[in-house]
Amino acid sequence: MKLVYAIVNNDDVYAVSKAFTKRGIRATKLASTGGFLMAGNTTFLICCEDAMVDTVIDTCREHCKKRKQYVPSSTVTESDLGNPYPVEVKIGGATIFVTDINRFEQV
């Protein structure tokens, strides 16, 4: 049994959640905030059999899109404090962690 942590950009949460439901994947949603851009994310916690892990990851891959966003250059690096121009960064997609579970109960 595995625990999958899927951190998803808020722009993709609805599509991912709907796809999980359609595929019979039960997930707990937690509101979270990214450390780099301080933007909203959702962290899905999914406990599943080993054989379902690839389905969970594929679902995220299908519904999490990468995007470009412009941010102040001081957000990216401290050496650019004098640079008045925004810097383009890639955001979105999903960050996924998979861990082993010794015990899982629903009570």
C-alpha positions as CSV (number, residue, x, y, z in Angstrom):
1,M,0.0,0.0,0.0
2,K,1.2,3.5,-0.9
3,L,0.5,7.1,0.2
4,V,0.6,9.5,-2.7
5,Y,1.0,13.2,-2.0
6,A,0.1,15.2,-5.2
7,I,0.7,18.9,-4.9
8,V,-1.4,20.6,-7.7
9,N,-1.7,24.2,-8.8
10,N,-5.1,25.6,-7.9
11,D,-5.8,26.2,-11.6
12,D,-5.8,22.5,-12.2
13,V,-7.6,21.3,-9.0
14,Y,-11.1,21.0,-10.5
15,A,-10.0,18.9,-13.5
16,V,-7.8,16.6,-11.4
17,S,-10.4,16.1,-8.7
18,K,-13.1,15.3,-11.3
19,A,-10.7,12.8,-13.0
20,F,-9.9,11.1,-9.7
21,T,-13.6,10.7,-9.0
22,K,-14.3,9.3,-12.5
23,R,-11.5,6.8,-12.1
24,G,-12.6,5.7,-8.6
25,I,-9.6,7.3,-6.8
26,R,-10.5,8.5,-3.4
27,A,-8.5,11.5,-2.2
28,T,-8.3,14.0,0.7
29,K,-7.8,17.6,-0.4
30,L,-5.8,20.0,1.7
31,A,-5.2,23.7,1.0
32,S,-1.5,24.5,0.7
33,T,0.8,27.3,-0.3
34,G,3.9,27.1,-2.4
35,G,7.1,28.4,-0.9
36,F,8.6,30.0,-4.0
37,L,5.8,32.2,-5.3
38,M,3.6,31.9,-2.2
39,A,0.7,30.9,-4.6
40,G,-2.2,28.7,-3.6
41,N,-2.0,24.9,-4.3
42,T,-4.0,21.9,-3.3
43,T,-2.3,18.8,-1.8
44,F,-4.2,15.6,-2.5
45,L,-3.5,12.7,-0.1
46,I,-4.3,9.3,-1.8
47,C,-3.8,6.0,-0.1
48,C,-3.9,3.2,-2.7
49,E,-2.7,-0.2,-3.7
50,D,0.7,-0.3,-5.3
51,A,-0.9,-1.1,-8.7
52,M,-2.9,2.2,-8.6
53,V,0.1,4.5,-8.2
54,D,0.7,4.8,-11.9
55,T,-2.9,5.6,-12.5
56,V,-2.8,8.4,-9.9
57,I,0.4,9.8,-11.5
58,D,-1.0,9.5,-15.0
59,T,-4.2,11.3,-14.0
60,C,-2.1,14.2,-12.6
61,R,0.1,14.2,-15.7
62,E,-3.0,14.4,-18.0
63,H,-4.7,17.3,-16.1
64,C,-1.9,19.4,-14.7
65,K,-0.7,21.9,-17.2
66,K,2.5,23.9,-17.0
67,R,2.2,27.7,-17.6
68,K,4.4,30.7,-17.8
69,Q,4.0,33.5,-15.3
70,Y,5.9,36.8,-14.9
71,V,7.1,37.7,-11.4
72,P,9.3,40.5,-10.0
73,S,12.9,39.7,-10.5
74,S,13.5,40.0,-6.8
75,T,11.3,37.0,-6.2
76,V,13.7,34.9,-8.3
77,T,17.1,36.0,-7.0
78,E,18.4,38.6,-4.6
79,S,21.1,39.7,-7.0
80,D,18.4,41.2,-9.3
81,L,17.1,43.7,-6.8
82,G,17.9,46.6,-9.1
83,N,16.3,45.0,-12.1
84,P,12.9,46.6,-12.7
85,Y,11.8,44.0,-15.3
86,P,9.7,40.9,-14.4
87,V,11.2,37.5,-15.1
88,E,9.3,34.6,-16.8
89,V,9.0,31.4,-14.7
90,K,7.2,28.1,-15.4
91,I,4.5,27.2,-12.9
92,G,1.9,24.5,-12.7
93,G,2.2,20.8,-13.3
94,A,2.3,18.7,-10.2
95,T,4.8,17.6,-7.6
96,I,4.2,14.1,-6.5
97,F,5.7,12.0,-3.6
98,V,5.0,8.3,-3.1
99,T,5.7,6.7,0.3
100,D,5.1,3.2,1.8
101,I,2.3,2.7,4.2
102,N,2.5,0.2,7.0
103,R,-1.1,0.6,8.2
104,F,-4.2,2.2,6.8
105,E,-7.6,2.3,8.5
106,Q,-10.9,4.0,7.8
107,V,-13.0,4.1,10.9
